Amino acid sequence: MKAMEHLKTITHHRYLVRQHCFRVGLYWQGLTHDLSKFSPTEFLVGAKYYQGDRSPNNAEREDKGYSSSWLHHKGRNKHHFEYWIDYSRGQERLLGGMKMPVRFVAEMFMDRIAACKTYQKDKYTDASPWKYHLQSRLVHEIMHKDSLRLLEHFLQMLAECGEDATFAYVKKYLQHERKRARKQFIENHIKGRKREK
């Protein structure tokens, strides 16, 4: 029975993320979001530790001292900032968060909204993802400051302006980012060709 409930939960979560991603133009990410949750490594653990009101990864972590499901998941899903942790080039700490591509910060934002809606159900408000984020502040100290700043900007805007206005803003932000990246690519390509001559 827990396996069916877990399947319903992750399917509902993916449905919400897909709908949100589509609204901001992240079609591929909406379709492929969290597919690793259906792998045996993640699904079987999720079914075993399913509770319905929070991530099974937390329950596994409490039971075993770590979450094998989470270690598998974060290494395959670029919308988690933990995917982007690498050896730091600075001297302050051994490991640090690398700057995330904007599209994955946006997907992380959609993931936070969907997770809060899935677990909080009728208690969800547009401020819920921001409040959840504030509870995990210490974890985010390792996240790259630019990626963290952008995520927090989106979360605060959602809490203050609501979903429609925020999603419209995120869509425009992503369109601007794509244009900027395209322009940068072309400029780099032209510079490279000039150096060859």
PyMOL commands that set and color helices and strands:
alter all, ss='L'
color gray80, all
select helices_A, chain A and resi 2-23+27-32+35-38+40-48+56-64+68-74+81-84+102-123+128-135+139-142+145-161+163-196
alter helices_A, ss='H'
color red, helices_A
select strands_A, chain A and resi 85-87+95-97
alter strands_A, ss='S'
color yellow, strands_A
deselect
rebuild
show_as cartoon
